[in-house]
């Protein structure tokens, strides 16, 4: 059996601008994020026949097919099936997937699962892909499955771990590990789940179209988000948490203005309540409309802020930042 794990992430700044060609339009700003210890897991067990059996613990769904060649093009588990087609295992497989990130949480659980699946299948088939090649394949397959452009940022934390600056350039997109004390960062942050999104939050495709069409309101906000991301890169690098908190709040202010559906009444109440109890800044993770909020909080205020979030019907999720990304084991 092969067991593969990959971590989810919290994004700090620059999201949406990690989508081609938006980052080119706004001067190649970085995206800042960090891996956390909420893991996606994939277990592969070879069979003695050609059958493919896929079980998603999260979706409570189990499906079976005669062979890789019989996998359908369209399916609720399309990302898994299309990835199987890409790797073309010569034997049948039992595949079990699970993810500790709550559904629709906005912390990159699906991308972590995507990377974990590539790691497991790359090892099983001995395809020999490098991490960079796996990242490219994961991104391109997901784009084909969801039929809209995908950004780069979500694939780096599950693959490499740590606090990352995802940096697009004219010759490709890369990332660097920032020299951040993960223990200090963990001590000063809270993650709160508000429930699965009931609406779409920010639609990156719509934002992208408006930006490329020259919508001034959108381009002005994206330009500010890009500048905040550059400053966040510097603040994280030097460990200036006070500046990180200020930029975190500014990023949320600009991002919230991109779409009226990115926040909800519950989210607004949670953020207001946390600030009253001493939180320095808050930002919705991912697309919003539900999902998680990340808070920057002085360590001495964490207990009172967590209690207030719970009182207001938020679910505080214990977590820590982690240095390690994808891990593949043969058991």
Buried (B, 14 or more C-beta within 10 A) or exposed (E): EBBBBBBBBBBBBBBBBBBBEBBEBBEBBBBBBBBBBBBBBBBBBEEEEBBBBBBBEBEEEEBEBEEBEEBEEEBEBBBBBBBBBBBEBEBBBBBBBBBBBBBBBBBBBBBBBBBBBBBBBBBBBEBEBEBEEBBBBBBEBBEEBEEEBBBBBBBBBBBBBBBBBBBBEEEEBEBBBBEBEBEEBBBBBBBBBBBEBEEBBBBBBBBBEBBEEEBEEBBEBBBBBBBBBBBBBBBBBEBEBEBBBBBBBBBBBBBBBBBEBBBBEBBEBBBBBBBEBBBBBBBBBBBBBBBBBBBBBBEEBBEBBBEBBEEBEBEBBEBEBBEEBBBBEEE
